[in-house]
Amino acid sequence: MKSITVALPAYNEAENIPAMVEEVVNTLESLGRAYEVIVVNDGSRDNTAAVVRDLEARYPHVRLVDHAVNQGYGAAVWTGLTSAKTDLVFFTDADRQFDLGELPKLLAKIDQADLVVGYRSPRRDPLMRRLNGWGWSRLVTLLFGYTARDIDCAFKLMQRHVVDTLKTEVQSRGATFSAEFLVRAKRAGFRFEEVAINGHRPRVAGNPTGAKLSVILRAFRELIAVRSELARQEQTKAKHI
């Protein structure tokens, strides 16, 4: 049975992280797989790092990776993924919005795929966040072709070789990370499966940052930069054919 790492990016999630880690550990213990839980503290201003250090002492399979300063959501996810040493790598958010009991649905598909991508059905967020997410996924599809139904759904499982292959390719360290990651994975020829995630929950503590206007505008700029970079790469390849 393949070993698995669960990577949890965390920014100011001190209220959520104890219950989240407990849920992750309980789920993984029930699966009977060798596992590790990596919590990436992305320069939190609260005591997230201290809370995770306490959790490390309680749970032998939990490990803290600490960003001294905030580097962005994508940077935190990527640090977690690239720090993994197991056969399979999974990431989700530390805000307790996903039911980890849904993970076996992804595991059931991974032997026939390189990457299993969840989509929230239904998505239990405020209307504006749902509209933003819908529009973002449509924009990514318009610019790059279809990759996944729910681009930013933080419930993704992959074979380790996907991370190894894309390690030097993915440049985004902010909100555009998931879009660039999926686009590059698709263009690399990796096999995708999509799974409906029914256990999406409203946020119960902490504050989301993805809906800030500054974050959205930066994401648009980054997405256009990714498109330009991929176009340059295609032109370079064409010249050498």
Secondary structure as the mmCIF struct_conf table of DSSP 4:
data_model
#
loop_
_struct_conf.conf_type_id
_struct_conf.id
_struct_conf.beg_label_comp_id
_struct_conf.beg_label_asym_id
_struct_conf.beg_label_seq_id
_struct_conf.end_label_comp_id
_struct_conf.end_label_asym_id
_struct_conf.end_label_seq_id
STRN STRN1 ILE A 4 ALA A 10
BEND BEND1 TYR A 11 ASN A 12
TURN_TY1_P TURN_TY1_P1 ALA A 14 ASN A 16
HELX_RH_AL_P HELX_RH_AL_P1 ILE A 17 LEU A 31
TURN_TY1_P TURN_TY1_P2 GLY A 32 GLY A 32
STRN STRN2 TYR A 35 ASP A 42
BEND BEND2 GLY A 43 GLY A 43
BEND BEND3 ARG A 45 ASN A 47
HELX_RH_AL_P HELX_RH_AL_P2 THR A 48 ARG A 58
TURN_TY1_P TURN_TY1_P3 PRO A 60 HIS A 61
STRN STRN3 VAL A 62 HIS A 67
BEND BEND4 ALA A 68 VAL A 69
HELX_RH_AL_P HELX_RH_AL_P3 TYR A 73 SER A 83
BEND BEND5 THR A 86 ASP A 87
STRN STRN4 LEU A 88 THR A 92
TURN_TY1_P TURN_TY1_P4 ALA A 94 ASP A 95
BEND BEND6 ARG A 96 ARG A 96
STRN STRN5 PHE A 98 PHE A 98
HELX_RH_3T_P HELX_RH_3T_P1 LEU A 100 GLU A 102
HELX_RH_AL_P HELX_RH_AL_P4 LEU A 103 LEU A 107
TURN_TY1_P TURN_TY1_P5 ALA A 108 LYS A 109
HELX_RH_3T_P HELX_RH_3T_P2 ILE A 110 GLN A 112
BEND BEND7 ASP A 114 ASP A 114
STRN STRN6 LEU A 115 ARG A 120
BEND BEND8 SER A 121 PRO A 122
BEND BEND9 ASP A 125 ASP A 125
HELX_RH_AL_P HELX_RH_AL_P5 LEU A 127 PHE A 144
BEND BEND10 ARG A 149 ASP A 150
TURN_TY1_P TURN_TY1_P6 ILE A 151 ASP A 152
BEND BEND11 ALA A 154 ALA A 154
STRN STRN7 PHE A 155 GLN A 159
HELX_RH_AL_P HELX_RH_AL_P6 ARG A 160 LEU A 166
TURN_TY1_P TURN_TY1_P7 LYS A 167 GLU A 169
BEND BEND12 GLY A 174 GLY A 174
TURN_TY1_P TURN_TY1_P8 ALA A 175 THR A 176
HELX_RH_AL_P HELX_RH_AL_P7 PHE A 177 ARG A 187
TURN_TY1_P TURN_TY1_P9 ALA A 188 GLY A 189
STRN STRN8 PHE A 192 ILE A 197
STRN STRN9 HIS A 200 HIS A 200
BEND BEND13 ALA A 205 GLY A 206
TURN_TY1_P TURN_TY1_P10 GLY A 210 ALA A 211
HELX_RH_AL_P HELX_RH_AL_P8 LEU A 213 LYS A 239
TURN_TY1_P TURN_TY1_P11 HIS A 240 HIS A 240
#
